[in-house]
């Protein structure tokens, strides 16, 4: 690539296209293959599509690289694809959409046994819980944790992913009809459960959307290209938004956009050629070296800052402040002063979802007990977490951690205040 300005060479570089990624229709165009609604609509495998029940227009794939060069994009596949799919499945009571209901030969719809039905008032409850939970969501979580049920179409992709990761497992799943569908929505045996429901004629074959099919190819793409986050189009979508706001010209928008791209390209090229941080000596964290380590007393192994920590139980608390302490041997320790939640348990629908009570009542007087505080070592802090409000009880919260899955049975290791 040769970049020139007024006939003067500015930058000359060799560019290699490593992969291409976008939403499903755009990738179909780039790969010059048929539409995802065609008979063989998958860009990776040769699965033959089937039409929806008693309809002969459109193709729905029951499970979906013809070339791994065309990567699966996390933003479009998960955030805008699977998220919308799950949202549509659980909100059929709020819309006039009937494509997910099984259609009998006489064109009547089977609605009474629809597995994903939730009451019309439930999304309002979910939205109120999300709004009331925002003060308990730290900045470590991506996005603004908005109420997706009030403005689903204008929700940013990071909030759509948060909906799948945190809202569905905690707030939505308990309102589903039975344990089988609750387990399926956790994406445990998801395809198998949907296929069973199609065979039982409780749901339409239309549930197997193209994005639904591409889930089965995620493992293949990850093996070929690495984790989806490494080549996600999140950053590209943000840049598109930045350029859209900077393009001011109404008559020569293409020239305006070209100049902006050139300016950003030059800026990035300079950053790769010169270490701006070293040149202007910005304030930066102190680097680690041999002098950064200290000898641990009574440690015959000689290993420094490397110890096995056995976690016997877990507790949840809110950090009030941090402080440091020098002992008589001159060693420096860091501690946290925390308010510990009163009760710790797991959700009834899933033992991998922790649930806590912020306050408790005295059984004899009925009054709220005093807060419980503890001093802990910062080394004992396992995760930074957030809380989503439990719908029936404003004093009870589900525990969520950013991009972290708790163990299968948190009930075994749950703690109580007596161990402090």
VEXZALO-423650 format. One record per residue (C-alpha): residue number from 1; y negated, z, x. Coordinates in steps of 0.05 Angstrom, whole numbers. Each point is the difference from the previous one (the first is absolute). Layout:
! VEXZALO-423650
nr;yy;zz;xx
NUM;Y;Z;X
...
***
This chain:
! VEXZALO-423650
nr;yy;zz;xx
1;0;0;0
2;-68;-20;27
3;-61;35;-29
4;-68;-33;15
5;-71;16;-20
6;-53;-55;6
7;48;-39;44
8;11;58;48
9;71;27;9
10;2;72;-21
11;74;16;-2
12;64;-37;16
13;66;31;-19
14;72;-18;-16
15;21;22;-69
16;71;8;-23
17;16;11;-73
18;53;55;-2
19;9;6;-75
20;-32;-17;-66
21;-5;47;-59
22;-32;4;-68
23;21;10;-72
24;60;-38;-27
25;-34;-62;-29
26;-42;-10;63
27;61;6;46
28;37;-51;-44
29;-57;-49;12
30;-1;13;75
31;75;-7;6
32;1;-63;-44
33;54;28;-45
34;5;2;-75
35;-35;51;-43
36;30;69;-8
37;12;-20;-73
38;45;-59;20
39;76;2;-3
40;6;19;74
41;-65;37;7
42;12;47;59
43;-29;-20;67
44;55;39;37
45;67;-6;-36
46;33;-50;-48
47;6;45;-60
48;1;-41;-63
49;-49;23;-54
50;16;13;-73
51;-45;-8;-60
52;-20;61;-42
53;42;19;-60
54;2;-54;-53
55;-58;-36;33
56;5;-64;38
57;-68;-4;34
58;-13;34;67
59;49;28;50
60;11;73;17
61;37;15;65
62;50;56;-6
63;-3;20;73
64;-42;-42;56
65;-28;-62;178
66;9;-66;-7
67;-42;12;61
68;-26;67;24
69;-62;-37;25
70;-28;11;-69
71;-3;76;-1
72;3;45;-61
73;-68;31;-8
74;-3;74;-16
75;-67;-6;-36
76;20;-55;-48
77;74;17;-8
78;-5;76;-7
79;-71;18;-19
80;-16;-57;-47
81;71;-23;-17
82;48;58;-9
83;-55;48;-20
84;-22;-46;-56
85;73;-11;-20
86;13;75;-6
87;-66;10;-36
88;16;-55;-51
89;69;29;-12
90;-25;70;-17
91;-61;-21;-41
92;31;-48;-50
93;-20;50;-55
94;-74;-12;17
95;3;-76;-3
96;27;-55;-44
97;44;-26;56
98;72;-11;-23
99;31;-39;59
100;39;60;25
101;34;13;-67
102;68;-31;-11
103;-5;-57;-51
104;58;-8;-48
105;23;-69;-22
106;-39;9;-66
107;-64;11;42
108;-4;74;-16
109;-18;47;56
110;42;59;22
111;-52;56;11
112;36;64;-18
113;43;3;62
114;-53;-24;49
115;13;44;62
116;-72;3;28
117;-35;21;-63
118;-50;57;4
119;-47;25;-55
120;-67;-33;-9
121;-36;65;17
122;36;10;67
123;-44;-47;42
124;-61;39;-23
125;34;63;24
126;17;-33;66
127;-72;-22;10
128;-27;70;-14
129;49;30;50
130;-21;-51;53
131;-74;15;-11
132;10;75;3
133;43;-7;63
134;-53;-36;41
135;-30;64;30
136;69;15;28
137;10;-67;35
138;-23;2;74
139;-32;-59;36
140;66;-13;36
141;22;-37;-63
142;-23;-72;-2
143;-43;-22;-59
144;-41;40;-49
145;58;24;-45
146;-33;-30;-61
147;27;3;-71
148;39;-66;0
149;14;6;-74
150;-73;-8;-18
151;-15;-61;43
152;65;-30;24
153;-26;-71;11
154;-58;22;45
155;41;50;41
156;1;-11;76
157;67;-15;32
158;3;67;37
159;-6;36;-67
160;53;-45;-29
161;48;20;56
162;-20;73;-11
163;20;-9;-73
164;71;-21;21
165;7;52;55
166;-29;62;-33
167;-15;-9;-75
168;65;-33;-23
169;48;51;33
170;-40;61;-23
171;-36;-15;-65
172;35;-61;-31
173;74;13;14
174;5;66;-40
175;-23;-37;-63
176;56;-52;3
177;57;7;-49
178;61;18;42
179;23;17;70
180;28;-69;14
181;-67;-35;-10
182;-36;55;38
183;45;-11;60
184;-8;-75;-5
185;-77;3;1
186;7;38;66
187;30;-67;23
188;69;30;7
189;48;-53;-26
190;-60;-35;-31
191;30;-71;-5
192;68;27;-22
193;-32;40;-56
194;-42;-59;-25
195;61;-46;1
196;39;51;-40
197;-55;6;-52
198;-3;-76;-5
199;75;-2;-12
200;-7;55;-52
201;-54;-41;-34
202;-51;56;1
203;-49;-40;41
204;-16;-73;11
205;21;-39;61
206;-74;-12;11
207;-1;67;36
208;24;-37;62
209;-67;-28;22
210;-8;-38;66
211;-32;61;34
212;60;40;-25
213;47;-48;34
214;-36;1;67
215;13;75;8
216;71;-17;21
217;-27;-40;59
218;-44;55;29
219;55;25;47
220;10;-71;27
221;-75;-10;13
222;-6;68;33
223;58;-16;46
224;-32;-67;18
225;-74;20;5
226;-5;76;-1
227;-31;47;-52
228;-40;-33;-55
229;-62;40;17
230;-4;-35;68
231;-17;-67;-31
232;-29;21;-66
233;-59;-39;-27
234;-39;64;-14
235;-49;-12;57
236;-7;-73;-19
237;-17;18;-72
238;-52;49;25
239;-31;-54;44
240;-3;-48;-58
241;-37;52;-40
242;-49;11;59
243;-13;-75;7
244;-10;-8;-75
245;-56;51;1
246;-33;-29;62
247;-2;-72;-24
248;-69;-5;-31
249;-14;-75;2
250;4;-34;-68
251;-6;-72;23
252;36;1;68
253;52;53;-9
254;49;-36;47
255;-50;2;58
256;-16;73;-14
257;74;17;1
258;11;-40;63
259;-55;37;37
260;28;67;-23
261;70;-17;24
262;-28;-23;67
263;-40;64;8
264;60;44;-15
265;45;-42;45
266;-47;7;59
267;-7;75;-12
268;76;9;0
269;7;-45;61
270;-50;41;40
271;36;64;-21
272;65;-27;28
273;-32;-23;65
274;-43;62;14
275;15;73;-12
276;-64;20;-36
277;22;73;1
278;5;1;76
279;-64;-40;9
280;-46;46;-39
281;42;64;12
282;6;22;-72
283;20;72;-15
284;75;1;-5
285;56;51;-3
286;21;32;65
287;60;-39;28
288;66;35;10
289;25;12;71
290;43;48;39
291;-55;52;-5
292;4;-4;-76
293;67;37;-1
294;11;74;9
295;60;41;20
296;36;35;-57
297;19;71;20
298;74;20;-4
299;22;-72;-6
300;58;-11;49
301;9;-73;-20
302;-64;-22;34
303;-15;-47;-58
304;-73;5;-22
305;-25;-13;-70
306;69;-20;-22
307;37;48;-45
308;48;-7;-58
309;-29;28;-64
310;50;19;-54
311;-32;-2;-68
312;35;51;-45
313;-47;-6;-59
314;-64;-34;-22
315;-64;28;-29
316;-64;-34;-24
317;-69;27;15
318;-73;-20;4
319;-33;9;68
320;-63;43;-5
321;-19;-5;74
322;29;-9;69
323;-10;47;60
324;25;11;70
325;27;62;35
326;6;20;73
327;56;50;13
328;3;50;57
329;37;-50;44
330;-57;-50;-5
331;38;-49;-44
332;-39;-36;-54
333;29;-6;-70
334;-26;-36;-62
335;9;29;-70
336;-17;-16;-72
337;-21;48;-54
338;31;-27;-65
339;4;17;-73
340;74;-6;-19
341;22;-26;-67
342;31;53;-44
343;64;-34;-21
344;41;-56;31
345;53;-42;-34
346;22;-72;-12
347;-11;-46;-60
348;53;2;-54
349;9;-76;1
350;8;-6;76
351;16;53;53
352;-36;-41;53
353;-68;11;-34
354;-29;69;18
355;-41;36;-53
356;-44;62;10
357;-42;49;-41
358;-68;15;27
359;-5;67;-37
360;48;47;-35
361;-6;55;-52
362;22;72;3
363;60;8;-46
364;-24;68;-26
365;-75;-10;-7
366;-3;-75;-11
367;-58;-6;49
368;-3;-48;57
369;22;29;66
370;-44;2;62
371;3;-59;49
372;50;5;57
373;-26;-16;70
374;39;-10;65
375;-14;-16;73
376;45;-53;28
377;5;-40;64
378;-25;-71;-5
379;67;-21;31
380;34;22;-65
381;-40;-48;-42
382;48;-57;-17
383;-42;-46;-45
384;-68;-9;-30
385;12;-7;-74
386;-34;-11;-67
387;12;28;-69
388;6;-37;-67
389;-7;41;-62
390;62;15;-42
391;-16;-25;-71
392;22;61;-42
393;-30;52;46
394;-68;-4;35
395;23;54;49
396;60;-39;24
397;-1;-59;49
398;47;-51;30
399;-3;-4;76
400;-10;-69;31
401;-7;-20;73
402;-29;-67;24
403;54;-50;16
404;53;54;5
405;64;10;-39
406;25;72;-7
407;74;17;9
408;49;-11;-57
409;4;73;-19
410;-62;41;13
411;27;57;-44
412;46;22;57
413;-57;13;48
414;-55;23;-47
415;-36;63;23
416;-31;60;-34
417;-54;50;16
418;49;53;23
419;14;-37;65
420;-72;6;23
***
